[in-house]
């Protein structure tokens, strides 16, 4: 009877663990695009857990795509056409978008 009890506990704990992550997940938001208006002074600065990852003073557009909690892909298009992609993941992800405005829905 002890072996059956242990097997039952193992099955119940396994089932419980397999359902726990599904309940804890949150829906992922859609990408958000921000633009710098013509003749405006804009800058972008991103850091992860207090460490600088990227900074530019000539952004044309920035698209931030959440892929998981505290995980983002950032696409930065600069005024000169140069494009950068960054993967930002950490306990605290912060991006300052100075002078940029959210792009209207398409």
N, CA, C and O atoms as a Tinker XYZ file with bonds, in Angstrom:
   424  protein
     1  N      0.817000   -1.192000    0.000000    73     2
     2  CA     0.000000    0.000000    0.000000    64     1     3
     3  C      0.861000    1.256000    0.000000    63     2     4     5
     4  O      0.451000    2.286000   -0.535000    81     3
     5  N      2.034000    1.184000    0.586000    73     3     6
     6  CA     2.934000    2.328000    0.617000    64     5     7
     7  C      3.423000    2.666000   -0.786000    63     6     8     9
     8  O      3.542000    3.842000   -1.129000    81     7
     9  N      3.708000    1.646000   -1.607000    73     7    10
    10  CA     4.166000    1.887000   -2.977000    64     9    11
    11  C      3.084000    2.564000   -3.804000    63    10    12    13
    12  O      3.376000    3.449000   -4.609000    81    11
    13  N      1.838000    2.152000   -3.607000    73    11    14
    14  CA     0.733000    2.784000   -4.339000    64    13    15
    15  C      0.566000    4.236000   -3.910000    63    14    16    17
    16  O      0.304000    5.103000   -4.743000    81    15
    17  N      0.714000    4.500000   -2.645000    73    15    18
    18  CA     0.593000    5.862000   -2.120000    64    17    19
    19  C      1.666000    6.762000   -2.723000    63    18    20    21
    20  O      1.371000    7.892000   -3.112000    81    19
    21  N      2.912000    6.280000   -2.808000    73    19    22
    22  CA     4.008000    7.061000   -3.390000    64    21    23
    23  C      3.776000    7.312000   -4.876000    63    22    24    25
    24  O      4.034000    8.406000   -5.377000    81    23
    25  N      3.281000    6.275000   -5.587000    73    23    26
    26  CA     3.013000    6.435000   -7.017000    64    25    27
    27  C      1.895000    7.447000   -7.237000    63    26    28    29
    28  O      1.954000    8.249000   -8.169000    81    27
    29  N      0.882000    7.409000   -6.386000    73    27    30
    30  CA    -0.225000    8.363000   -6.504000    64    29    31
    31  C      0.266000    9.790000   -6.249000    63    30    32    33
    32  O     -0.120000   10.713000   -6.966000    81    31
    33  N      1.107000    9.975000   -5.242000    73    31    34
    34  CA     1.663000   11.302000   -4.947000    64    33    35
    35  C      2.498000   11.810000   -6.109000    63    34    36    37
    36  O      2.440000   12.990000   -6.457000    81    35
    37  N      3.277000   10.914000   -6.709000    73    35    38
    38  CA     4.116000   11.300000   -7.838000    64    37    39
    39  C      3.265000   11.763000   -9.022000    63    38    40    41
    40  O      3.582000   12.772000   -9.652000    81    39
    41  N      2.202000   11.044000   -9.326000    73    39    42
    42  CA     1.318000   11.406000  -10.437000    64    41    43
    43  C      0.636000   12.742000  -10.159000    63    42    44    45
    44  O      0.590000   13.606000  -11.034000    81    43
    45  N      0.111000   12.918000   -8.957000    73    43    46
    46  CA    -0.579000   14.154000   -8.614000    64    45    47
    47  C      0.377000   15.338000   -8.653000    63    46    48    49
    48  O      0.025000   16.398000   -9.172000    81    47
    49  N      1.597000   15.172000   -8.104000    73    47    50
    50  CA     2.550000   16.288000   -8.122000    64    49    51
    51  C      3.005000   16.601000   -9.540000    63    50    52    53
    52  O      3.203000   17.769000   -9.872000    81    51
    53  N      3.175000   15.593000  -10.380000    73    51    54
    54  CA     3.560000   15.825000  -11.772000    64    53    55
    55  C      2.465000   16.566000  -12.525000    63    54    56    57
    56  O      2.746000   17.508000  -13.266000    81    55
    57  N      1.217000   16.144000  -12.337000    73    55    58
    58  CA     0.107000   16.831000  -12.993000    64    57    59
    59  C     -0.001000   18.270000  -12.494000    63    58    60    61
    60  O     -0.246000   19.187000  -13.278000    81    59
    61  N      0.181000   18.460000  -11.207000    73    59    62
    62  CA     0.116000   19.808000  -10.649000    64    61    63
    63  C      1.190000   20.708000  -11.210000    63    62    64    65
    64  O      0.928000   21.876000  -11.494000    81    63
    65  N      2.397000   20.191000  -11.376000    73    63    66
    66  CA     3.484000   20.996000  -11.924000    64    65    67
    67  C      3.275000   21.306000  -13.399000    63    66    68    69
    68  O      3.658000   22.377000  -13.872000    81    67
    69  N      2.667000   20.371000  -14.130000    73    67    70
    70  CA     2.491000   20.611000  -15.563000    64    69    71
    71  C      1.428000   21.675000  -15.835000    63    70    72    73
    72  O      1.471000   22.311000  -16.889000    81    71
    73  N      0.481000   21.891000  -14.928000    73    71    74
    74  CA    -0.553000   22.891000  -15.134000    64    73    75
    75  C     -0.187000   24.244000  -14.552000    63    74    76    77
    76  O     -0.744000   25.256000  -14.979000    81    75
    77  N      0.720000   24.302000  -13.602000    73    75    78
    78  CA     1.059000   25.567000  -12.942000    64    77    79
    79  C      1.594000   26.619000  -13.909000    63    78    80    81
    80  O      1.127000   27.756000  -13.850000    81    79
    81  N      2.552000   26.313000  -14.804000    73    79    82
    82  CA     3.052000   27.364000  -15.699000    64    81    83
    83  C      1.977000   27.917000  -16.638000    63    82    84    85
    84  O      2.015000   29.100000  -16.977000    81    83
    85  N      1.043000   27.109000  -17.053000    73    83    86
    86  CA     0.008000   27.584000  -17.967000    64    85    87
    87  C     -0.861000   28.640000  -17.299000    63    86    88    89
    88  O     -1.312000   29.575000  -17.959000    81    87
    89  N     -1.097000   28.506000  -16.018000    73    87    90
    90  CA    -1.912000   29.478000  -15.309000    64    89    91
    91  C     -1.151000   30.768000  -15.051000    63    90    92    93
    92  O     -1.754000   31.838000  -14.968000    81    91
    93  N      0.164000   30.679000  -14.924000    73    91    94
    94  CA     0.967000   31.844000  -14.590000    64    93    95
    95  C      1.298000   32.711000  -15.806000    63    94    96    97
    96  O      1.740000   33.849000  -15.647000    81    95
    97  N      1.091000   32.194000  -17.008000    73    95    98
    98  CA     1.448000   32.950000  -18.202000    64    97    99
    99  C      0.467000   34.078000  -18.451000    63    98   100   101
   100  O     -0.730000   33.954000  -18.193000    81    99
   101  N      1.000000   35.186000  -18.960000    73    99   102
   102  CA     0.154000   36.314000  -19.322000    64   101   103
   103  C      0.174000   36.470000  -20.836000    63   102   104   105
   104  O      1.157000   36.096000  -21.476000    81   103
   105  N     -0.876000   37.008000  -21.415000    73   103   106
   106  CA    -0.882000   37.184000  -22.868000    64   105   107
   107  C      0.191000   38.187000  -23.304000    63   106   108   109
   108  O      0.430000   39.185000  -22.625000    81   107
   109  N      0.818000   37.919000  -24.415000    73   107   110
   110  CA     1.860000   38.797000  -24.956000    64   109   111
   111  C      1.187000   39.938000  -25.716000    63   110   112   113
   112  O      0.252000   39.719000  -26.486000    81   111
   113  N      1.671000   41.150000  -25.490000    73   111   114
   114  CA     1.113000   42.318000  -26.156000    64   113   115
   115  C      1.678000   42.437000  -27.565000    63   114   116   117
   116  O      2.706000   41.845000  -27.892000    81   115
   117  N      0.998000   43.199000  -28.376000    73   115   118
   118  CA     1.422000   43.430000  -29.753000    64   117   119
   119  C      2.619000   44.378000  -29.768000    63   118   120   121
   120  O      2.828000   45.126000  -28.813000    81   119
   121  N      3.403000   44.353000  -30.838000    73   119   122
   122  CA     4.524000   45.292000  -30.952000    64   121   123
   123  C      4.030000   46.740000  -30.952000    63   122   124   125
   124  O      2.932000   47.032000  -31.427000    81   123
   125  N      4.841000   47.623000  -30.421000    73   123   126
   126  CA     4.513000   49.052000  -30.410000    64   125   127
   127  C      5.622000   49.808000  -31.135000    63   126   128   129
   128  O      6.810000   49.585000  -30.900000    81   127
   129  N      5.203000   50.701000  -32.015000    73   127   130
   130  CA     6.155000   51.487000  -32.789000    64   129   131
   131  C      6.056000   52.952000  -32.386000    63   130   132   133
   132  O      4.965000   53.502000  -32.239000    81   131
   133  N      7.214000   53.567000  -32.212000    73   131   134
   134  CA     7.315000   54.987000  -31.861000    64   133   135
   135  C      8.142000   55.676000  -32.931000    63   134   136   137
   136  O      9.103000   55.100000  -33.441000    81   135
   137  N      7.774000   56.918000  -33.278000    73   135   138
   138  CA     8.453000   57.652000  -34.343000    64   137   139
   139  C      8.930000   59.010000  -33.842000    63   138   140   141
   140  O      8.365000   59.592000  -32.916000    81   139
   141  N      9.979000   59.486000  -34.479000    73   139   142
   142  CA    10.487000   60.821000  -34.214000    64   141   143
   143  C      9.969000   61.737000  -35.323000    63   142   144   145
   144  O     10.191000   61.477000  -36.506000    81   143
   145  N      9.280000   62.809000  -34.935000    73   143   146
   146  CA     8.732000   63.745000  -35.922000    64   145   147
   147  C      9.864000   64.455000  -36.664000    63   146   148   149
   148  O     10.979000   64.572000  -36.155000    81   147
   149  N      9.563000   64.923000  -37.864000    73   147   150
   150  CA    10.555000   65.653000  -38.664000    64   149   151
   151  C     11.036000   66.885000  -37.893000    63   150   152   153
   152  O     10.238000   67.594000  -37.280000    81   151
   153  N     12.317000   67.125000  -37.931000    73   151   154
   154  CA    12.970000   68.271000  -37.282000    64   153   155
   155  C     12.842000   68.264000  -35.762000    63   154   156   157
   156  O     13.037000   69.300000  -35.126000    81   155
   157  N     12.521000   67.125000  -35.174000    73   155   158
   158  CA    12.432000   67.031000  -33.711000    64   157   159
   159  C     13.728000   66.428000  -33.164000    63   158   160   161
   160  O     14.402000   65.666000  -33.857000    81   159
   161  N     14.068000   66.767000  -31.939000    73   159   162
   162  CA    15.236000   66.169000  -31.283000    64   161   163
   163  C     14.755000   64.975000  -30.473000    63   162   164   165
   164  O     13.989000   65.137000  -29.522000    81   163
   165  N     15.198000   63.780000  -30.839000    73   163   166
   166  CA    14.775000   62.558000  -30.173000    64   165   167
   167  C     15.998000   61.760000  -29.742000    63   166   168   169
   168  O     17.074000   61.886000  -30.328000    81   167
   169  N     15.823000   60.948000  -28.725000    73   167   170
   170  CA    16.895000   60.046000  -28.296000    64   169   171
   171  C     16.282000   58.803000  -27.671000    63   170   172   173
   172  O     15.161000   58.823000  -27.163000    81   171
   173  N     17.054000   57.715000  -27.723000    73   171   174
   174  CA    16.635000   56.438000  -27.155000    64   173   175
   175  C     17.777000   55.914000  -26.302000    63   174   176   177
   176  O     18.937000   55.939000  -26.713000    81   175
   177  N     17.435000   55.437000  -25.106000    73   175   178
   178  CA    18.412000   54.897000  -24.178000    64   177   179
   179  C     17.785000   53.671000  -23.522000    63   178   180   181
   180  O     16.721000   53.783000  -22.912000    81   179
   181  N     18.420000   52.501000  -23.634000    73   179   182
   182  CA    17.895000   51.277000  -23.024000    64   181   183
   183  C     18.927000   50.675000  -22.086000    63   182   184   185
   184  O     20.126000   50.675000  -22.366000    81   183
   185  N     18.434000   50.162000  -20.965000    73   183   186
   186  CA    19.323000   49.503000  -20.011000    64   185   187
   187  C     18.642000   48.262000  -19.442000    63   186   188   189
   188  O     17.416000   48.172000  -19.373000    81   187
   189  N     19.484000   47.307000  -19.036000    73   187   190
   190  CA    19.016000   46.075000  -18.414000    64   189   191
   191  C     19.673000   45.979000  -17.053000    63   190   192   193
   192  O     20.899000   45.974000  -16.948000    81   191
   193  N     18.863000   45.903000  -16.013000    73   191   194
   194  CA    19.359000   45.788000  -14.639000    64   193   195
   195  C     20.415000   46.843000  -14.337000    63   194   196   197
   196  O     21.403000   46.565000  -13.658000    81   195
   197  N     20.199000   48.065000  -14.848000    73   195   198
   198  CA    21.078000   49.183000  -14.568000    64   197   199
   199  C     22.279000   49.321000  -15.485000    63   198   200   201
   200  O     23.025000   50.291000  -15.353000    81   199
   201  N     22.498000   48.397000  -16.404000    73   199   202
   202  CA    23.636000   48.475000  -17.334000    64   201   203
   203  C     23.163000   48.946000  -18.703000    63   202   204   205
   204  O     22.207000   48.410000  -19.263000    81   203
   205  N     23.860000   49.975000  -19.240000    73   203   206
   206  CA    23.485000   50.534000  -20.544000    64   205   207
   207  C     23.698000   49.496000  -21.638000    63   206   208   209
   208  O     24.749000   48.857000  -21.705000    81   207
   209  N     22.696000   49.332000  -22.493000    73   207   210
   210  CA    22.760000   48.401000  -23.613000    64   209   211
   211  C     22.829000   49.124000  -24.950000    63   210   212   213
   212  O     23.469000   48.653000  -25.890000    81   211
   213  N     22.163000   50.278000  -25.026000    73   211   214
   214  CA    22.079000   50.989000  -26.295000    64   213   215
   215  C     21.706000   52.437000  -26.037000    63   214   216   217
   216  O     20.926000   52.745000  -25.136000    81   215
   217  N     22.284000   53.329000  -26.855000    73   215   218
   218  CA    21.933000   54.746000  -26.780000    64   217   219
   219  C     22.146000   55.358000  -28.156000    63   218   220   221
   220  O     23.150000   55.091000  -28.816000    81   219
   221  N     21.198000   56.176000  -28.582000    73   219   222
   222  CA    21.341000   56.889000  -29.848000    64   221   223
   223  C     20.631000   58.229000  -29.755000    63   222   224   225
   224  O     19.633000   58.370000  -29.049000    81   223
   225  N     21.151000   59.194000  -30.464000    73   223   226
   226  CA    20.535000   60.511000  -30.492000    64   225   227
   227  C     19.897000   60.821000  -31.829000    63   226   228   229
   228  O     19.490000   61.957000  -32.069000    81   227
   229  N     19.800000   59.811000  -32.722000    73   227   230
   230  CA    19.235000   60.053000  -34.049000    64   229   231
   231  C     18.253000   58.964000  -34.461000    63   230   232   233
   232  O     18.377000   58.417000  -35.557000    81   231
   233  N     17.268000   58.630000  -33.603000    73   231   234
   234  CA    16.314000   57.592000  -34.020000    64   233   235
   235  C     15.262000   58.136000  -34.978000    63   234   236   237
   236  O     14.816000   59.276000  -34.847000    81   235
   237  N     14.880000   57.325000  -35.923000    73   235   238
   238  CA    13.761000   57.659000  -36.805000    64   237   239
   239  C     12.508000   56.930000  -36.316000    63   238   240   241
   240  O     11.419000   57.502000  -36.264000    81   239
   241  N     12.687000   55.664000  -35.962000    73   239   242
   242  CA    11.574000   54.858000  -35.455000    64   241   243
   243  C     12.122000   53.762000  -34.552000    63   242   244   245
   244  O     13.239000   53.283000  -34.747000    81   243
   245  N     11.328000   53.372000  -33.566000    73   243   246
   246  CA    11.674000   52.296000  -32.646000    64   245   247
   247  C     10.454000   51.400000  -32.506000    63   246   248   249
   248  O      9.356000   51.878000  -32.220000    81   247
   249  N     10.647000   50.099000  -32.709000    73   247   250
   250  CA     9.573000   49.133000  -32.512000    64   249   251
   251  C      9.982000   48.200000  -31.389000    63   250   252   253
   252  O     11.049000   47.588000  -31.439000    81   251
   253  N      9.130000   48.089000  -30.373000    73   251   254
   254  CA     9.395000   47.227000  -29.223000    64   253   255
   255  C      8.390000   46.081000  -29.264000    63   254   256   257
   256  O      7.178000   46.295000  -29.254000    81   255
   257  N      8.921000   44.860000  -29.312000    73   255   258
   258  CA     8.082000   43.666000  -29.382000    64   257   259
   259  C      8.301000   42.817000  -28.136000    63   258   260   261
   260  O      9.384000   42.261000  -27.953000    81   259
   261  N      7.285000   42.709000  -27.272000    73   259   262
   262  CA     7.409000   41.808000  -26.121000    64   261   263
   263  C      7.323000   40.361000  -26.589000    63   262   264   265
   264  O      6.418000   40.010000  -27.346000    81   263
   265  N      8.255000   39.515000  -26.145000    73   263   266
   266  CA     8.212000   38.104000  -26.533000    64   265   267
   267  C      7.965000   37.192000  -25.336000    63   266   268   269
   268  O      7.599000   36.030000  -25.510000    81   267
   269  N      8.158000   37.702000  -24.136000    73   267   270
   270  CA     7.891000   36.979000  -22.882000    64   269   271
   271  C      8.002000   38.014000  -21.772000    63   270   272   273
   272  O      8.468000   39.126000  -22.019000    81   271
   273  N      7.586000   37.678000  -20.562000    73   271   274
   274  CA     7.763000   38.641000  -19.475000    64   273   275
   275  C      9.233000   39.043000  -19.326000    63   274   276   277
   276  O     10.110000   38.188000  -19.206000    81   275
   277  N      9.487000   40.340000  -19.334000    73   275   278
   278  CA    10.836000   40.911000  -19.215000    64   277   279
   279  C     11.772000   40.503000  -20.350000    63   278   280   281
   280  O     12.989000   40.484000  -20.166000    81   279
   281  N     11.224000   40.176000  -21.520000    73   279   282
   282  CA    12.009000   39.830000  -22.710000    64   281   283
   283  C     11.438000   40.598000  -23.893000    63   282   284   285
   284  O     10.248000   40.502000  -24.191000    81   283
   285  N     12.293000   41.359000  -24.564000    73   283   286
   286  CA    11.842000   42.225000  -25.653000    64   285   287
   287  C     12.829000   42.180000  -26.816000    63   286   288   289
   288  O     14.029000   41.989000  -26.625000    81   287
   289  N     12.300000   42.360000  -28.019000    73   287   290
   290  CA    13.130000   42.602000  -29.196000    64   289   291
   291  C     12.869000   44.051000  -29.590000    63   290   292   293
   292  O     11.720000   44.461000  -29.754000    81   291
   293  N     13.940000   44.822000  -29.740000    73   291   294
   294  CA    13.833000   46.231000  -30.101000    64   293   295
   295  C     14.452000   46.421000  -31.474000    63   294   296   297
   296  O     15.598000   46.039000  -31.710000    81   295
   297  N     13.678000   47.019000  -32.385000    73   295   298
   298  CA    14.185000   47.380000  -33.710000    64   297   299
   299  C     14.339000   48.894000  -33.726000    63   298   300   301
   300  O     13.377000   49.630000  -33.509000    81   299
   301  N     15.548000   49.343000  -33.983000    73   299   302
   302  CA    15.848000   50.777000  -34.003000    64   301   303
   303  C     16.262000   51.168000  -35.414000    63   302   304   305
   304  O     17.240000   50.642000  -35.944000    81   303
   305  N     15.517000   52.094000  -36.027000    73   303   306
   306  CA    15.864000   52.635000  -37.344000    64   305   307
   307  C     16.350000   54.056000  -37.108000    63   306   308   309
   308  O     15.612000   54.899000  -36.600000    81   307
   309  N     17.599000   54.314000  -37.483000    73   307   310
   310  CA    18.169000   55.643000  -37.279000    64   309   311
   311  C     17.884000   56.539000  -38.490000    63   310   312   313
   312  O     17.502000   56.057000  -39.556000    81   311
   313  N     18.075000   57.837000  -38.310000    73   311   314
   314  CA    17.803000   58.817000  -39.374000    64   313   315
   315  C     18.596000   58.517000  -40.646000    63   314   316   317
   316  O     18.115000   58.784000  -41.747000    81   315
   317  N     19.809000   57.963000  -40.509000    73   315   318
   318  CA    20.643000   57.671000  -41.683000    64   317   319
   319  C     20.288000   56.336000  -42.341000    63   318   320   321
   320  O     20.940000   55.927000  -43.302000    81   319
   321  N     19.246000   55.648000  -41.824000    73   319   322
   322  CA    18.814000   54.390000  -42.417000    64   321   323
   323  C     19.417000   53.156000  -41.774000    63   322   324   325
   324  O     18.999000   52.039000  -42.081000    81   323
   325  N     20.387000   53.327000  -40.892000    73   323   326
   326  CA    21.006000   52.199000  -40.198000    64   325   327
   327  C     19.968000   51.536000  -39.290000    63   326   328   329
   328  O     19.230000   52.223000  -38.584000    81   327
   329  N     19.912000   50.196000  -39.310000    73   327   330
   330  CA    18.938000   49.455000  -38.509000    64   329   331
   331  C     19.673000   48.565000  -37.517000    63   330   332   333
   332  O     20.628000   47.875000  -37.873000    81   331
   333  N     19.218000   48.589000  -36.268000    73   331   334
   334  CA    19.780000   47.734000  -35.223000    64   333   335
   335  C     18.659000   46.911000  -34.605000    63   334   336   337
   336  O     17.538000   47.393000  -34.447000    81   335
   337  N     18.965000   45.682000  -34.262000    73   335   338
   338  CA    18.044000   44.839000  -33.508000    64   337   339
   339  C     18.714000   44.487000  -32.197000    63   338   340   341
   340  O     19.886000   44.112000  -32.168000    81   339
   341  N     17.968000   44.608000  -31.112000    73   339   342
   342  CA    18.491000   44.276000  -29.797000    64   341   343
   343  C     17.546000   43.304000  -29.112000    63   342   344   345
   344  O     16.326000   43.409000  -29.235000    81   343
   345  N     18.125000   42.363000  -28.393000    73   343   346
   346  CA    17.337000   41.475000  -27.543000    64   345   347
   347  C     17.587000   41.919000  -26.115000    63   346   348   349
   348  O     18.724000   41.886000  -25.646000    81   347
   349  N     16.545000   42.331000  -25.424000    73   347   350
   350  CA    16.670000   42.823000  -24.063000    64   349   351
   351  C     15.936000   41.876000  -23.122000    63   350   352   353
   352  O     14.734000   41.656000  -23.267000    81   351
   353  N     16.662000   41.319000  -22.158000    73   351   354
   354  CA    16.065000   40.420000  -21.173000    64   353   355
   355  C     16.755000   40.628000  -19.834000    63   354   356   357
   356  O     17.982000   40.705000  -19.765000    81   355
   357  N     15.973000   40.717000  -18.783000    73   355   358
   358  CA    16.526000   40.880000  -17.451000    64   357   359
   359  C     15.432000   41.122000  -16.453000    63   358   360   361
   360  O     14.255000   41.189000  -16.808000    81   359
   361  N     15.817000   41.255000  -15.199000    73   359   362
   362  CA    14.832000   41.506000  -14.149000    64   361   363
   363  C     14.189000   42.874000  -14.317000    63   362   364   365
   364  O     13.003000   43.044000  -14.033000    81   363
   365  N     14.975000   43.860000  -14.782000    73   363   366
   366  CA    14.449000   45.212000  -14.966000    64   365   367
   367  C     14.949000   45.759000  -16.308000    63   366   368   369
   368  O     16.122000   46.104000  -16.451000    81   367
   369  N     14.050000   45.829000  -17.276000    73   367   370
   370  CA    14.360000   46.347000  -18.608000    64   369   371
   371  C     13.719000   47.719000  -18.729000    63   370   372   373
   372  O     12.509000   47.859000  -18.553000    81   371
   373  N     14.536000   48.748000  -19.033000    73   371   374
   374  CA    14.036000   50.121000  -19.120000    64   373   375
   375  C     14.537000   50.754000  -20.407000    63   374   376   377
   376  O     15.728000   50.701000  -20.711000    81   375
   377  N     13.620000   51.357000  -21.165000    73   375   378
   378  CA    13.983000   52.139000  -22.347000    64   377   379
   379  C     13.358000   53.525000  -22.213000    63   378   380   381
   380  O     12.152000   53.651000  -22.004000    81   379
   381  N     14.181000   54.556000  -22.333000    73   379   382
   382  CA    13.699000   55.934000  -22.344000    64   381   383
   383  C     13.597000   56.380000  -23.790000    63   382   384   385
   384  O     14.586000   56.361000  -24.522000    81   383
   385  N     12.411000   56.778000  -24.200000    73   383   386
   386  CA    12.171000   57.232000  -25.569000    64   385   387
   387  C     11.836000   58.717000  -25.504000    63   386   388   389
   388  O     10.670000   59.096000  -25.394000    81   387
   389  N     12.855000   59.542000  -25.572000    73   387   390
   390  CA    12.660000   60.990000  -25.455000    64   389   391
   391  C     12.325000   61.604000  -26.808000    63   390   392   393
   392  O     13.079000   61.453000  -27.770000    81   391
   393  N     11.184000   62.301000  -26.877000    73   391   394
   394  CA    10.777000   63.002000  -28.085000    64   393   395
   395  C     10.035000   62.149000  -29.094000    63   394   396   397
   396  O      9.529000   62.686000  -30.079000    81   395
   397  N      9.948000   60.851000  -28.894000    73   395   398
   398  CA     9.244000   59.984000  -29.835000    64   397   399
   399  C      7.773000   59.895000  -29.450000    63   398   400   401
   400  O      7.415000   60.004000  -28.277000    81   399
   401  N      6.938000   59.698000  -30.445000    73   399   402
   402  CA     5.502000   59.542000  -30.193000    64   401   403
   403  C      5.058000   58.201000  -30.755000    63   402   404   405
   404  O      5.642000   57.678000  -31.704000    81   403
   405  N      4.018000   57.662000  -30.148000    73   403   406
   406  CA     3.505000   56.378000  -30.588000    64   405   407
   407  C      2.887000   56.512000  -31.976000    63   406   408   409
   408  O      2.093000   57.418000  -32.233000    81   407
   409  N      3.260000   55.605000  -32.856000    73   407   410
   410  CA     2.741000   55.617000  -34.230000    64   409   411
   411  C      1.265000   55.257000  -34.220000    63   410   412   413
   412  O      0.843000   54.358000  -33.493000    81   411
   413  N      0.485000   55.958000  -35.025000    73   411   414
   414  CA    -0.947000   55.683000  -35.127000    64   413   415
   415  C     -1.183000   54.283000  -35.676000    63   414   416   417
   416  O     -0.394000   53.785000  -36.479000    81   415
   417  N     -2.260000   53.653000  -35.246000    73   415   418
   418  CA    -2.590000   52.301000  -35.706000    64   417   419
   419  C     -2.781000   52.286000  -37.217000    63   418   420   421
   420  O     -3.336000   53.213000  -37.807000    81   419
   421  N     -2.313000   51.227000  -37.808000    73   419   422
   422  CA    -2.405000   51.101000  -39.262000    64   421   423
   423  C     -3.611000   50.306000  -39.665000    63   422   424
   424  O     -3.845000   50.100000  -40.856000    81   423
